[in-house]
Amino acid sequence: MTPDARHLPASGIDMVPGAVLMPMTPDTGMACGALGPDGAPLPAARTLLSGNRFTPDPEMPKDAPAHLPGRWLFAGVGRHHFGHFLLEAIPRLWALDHIAQPVDGIALIPMYGRDIAAVLRRRLGPLLALLGQNLPVHLIDRPTRVDMLVLPSQGFGHLHWSHGTPEARAYMRRLLCTDAPPGGPDKIYISRRRLKSPAQQVPHEKQIERWMSQAGYAVLHPERLTIADQIDHYRAATTIVGPDGSAFHFAPFVMPRGARVGLIQRRTRQATFDAIARQIEGFADADLITTSAIARLDNAPQDLDSDSAIPPELRQLRADLKAAGFI
């Protein structure tokens, strides 16, 4: 399987005895992945990154690789960024429902220079445990030969891959949507206001939050919730509004099918916005409405002194949400 960034590959699983897993290193940059027993790169182990880029193929190390006995499923690349983790580290786990023999664990390549082990302990471990069915996770920080590599295709990813394969979509719902009834408000607004970097925030979002609260929405700051609580809120809500971003890579995995979604474009990166919209429709069959009213609005202080100070872009956003029946 040689992946093509413009076309999501059909689901497939390769079994490669004696494969060598290669980490990222300071000398090789983003090059990483897997080599066959003959040292040839395995194209199916390329991970799709943002910007329609793949991880470059690695080369066979000069020294003998370490040995990791057993059967290991290759997951991809692990980053500290939540959205990238969702699109690069978990999209191959669908294969756990489609292999004849069990595996000993999951092999994940850390992004070089990032302590992904600490990130898993603090934030993302519960999600990987859920989707990895509590299998052990081995971080590939050195060239490592495995007895058998289970190498699935990526089930979803950035840009043209965002809608996902049927197998990956079904897997996410089976693992994340438990039989327990969800608990949470029926209408939620997903906010970015409390993110640390001003570049990640949305102009005048405090005002947007006021409008949404007045319309009966619970304002959600997902980065302050556990993975389990996020899942619970997204499963319970039948109406979800918010600016594009990582939360809308996660919510479609579990939101009710046919949920009403108002997606607010917060920046001029059209291809990325369109990919998030496709993911929402592909994974959740959502009734999706989009607005680009504030996409070109510069970041600004959160407070407005009066209604007369509200910029026209923000007024247009309110009009768009009203016209769509969200407020």
C-alpha positions, 0 to 999 in steps of 0.5 A, a space after each residue: 500500500 503506497 498512500 496518496 494524500 489526496 485519496 483516503 486509502 481503502 482499509 488494508 492490513 499488511 503482516 510483515 515478519 522481521 520489520 524494523 521500526 524507525 524513530 525520529 532523530 535529530 539527524 533525520 528530521 521527520 523521517 521515521 516509519 518501518 523497514 522490511 526485513 530486507 531494509 526497504 522502506 514500507 510505504 504503508 508506514 508513512 504517516 500523513 501530516 498536515 499540509 498533505 505531507 507524509 513522514 519521509 522514509 527512513 534508512 536502515 541503521 548501521 548498527 543492529 536494531 534492538 529486538 522487541 519480541 512478539 506481534 506489534 500493531 503500528 499506530 503512527 506518530 505521537 505528538 503532544 498537540 491534541 488535534 495532531 494526536 487524534 489524526 496521526 496516532 490513533 487512525 490505525 487502531 481500527 485494525 484491532 477489530 479485524 485481525 485474526 490473531 491478537 497482538 502483544 501491543 501497540 508501537 508508537 513513534 514519538 515526535 522527536 524532542 517531545 516527551 510523549 510519555 509524559 503527555 500520555 501520563 498527564 492527558 492522552 493515556 486514557 484515550 489511547 487506552 480506550 481505543 487501544 483496548 488497554 494493550 501495552 504501548 511501546 514507544 519507538 525511541 530507537 531502531 527496533 526489530 519486531 517478530 511480526 509487524 501488523 501494519 494497517 492503513 490509516 483510517 482517517 487523517 488530515 485534509 482529504 482523509 478527514 471523513 474516514 473509512 467505514 471501518 475506522 468510523 465504526 471502530 471509533 463509535 464502538 470503543 467510545 460510545 459505551 452502553 451507559 447513557 450520556 450525561 450532560 446538557 442538550 446544547 453546548 458551545 465549545 469555547 477556545 477562550 481559555 486556551 493559553 496562546 492568544 493565537 489559538 483564541 477567537 476574537 471577542 469570544 467572551 461576547 459570543 459566550 454571552 450570546 450563547 449562554 443567553 440562548 440556553 447553551 452550556 459553555 464548554 472548555 474541553 481542555 479543562 475536562 477529562 477525556 471521559 467527561 468530554 465524551 459524555 458531553 459530546 454524546 449528550 448534546 444534540 446541538 453543538 456550536 463552536 469555532 473550528 479546532 481540535 475539539 471538532 476533530 474529537 466530537 464527531 467520533 461520538 456526537 449523536 448521528 444527525 446532531 445539529 452543528 454550527 461550525 464557526 470558521 475562525 481563520 482563513 485556512 480554508 482547506 483545514 476548515 473544509 476538512 473539519 466540516 467533512 469529518 463532522 459530516 462523515 463521522 456523525 452524519 451531522 446537520 452542519 451549518 457553517 459561517 465564515 463571518 469572523 474568519 478575517 477578524 483580527 484578534 482583539 481584547 475579550 471585552 467590548 464596552 458597549 453594543 455599539 463597539 461590536 464589530 460588523 463581523 461579529 454582528 454578522 456572526 450573530 445574524 448567521 447563527 440566528 438565521 440558522 436557528 441556533 440562537 
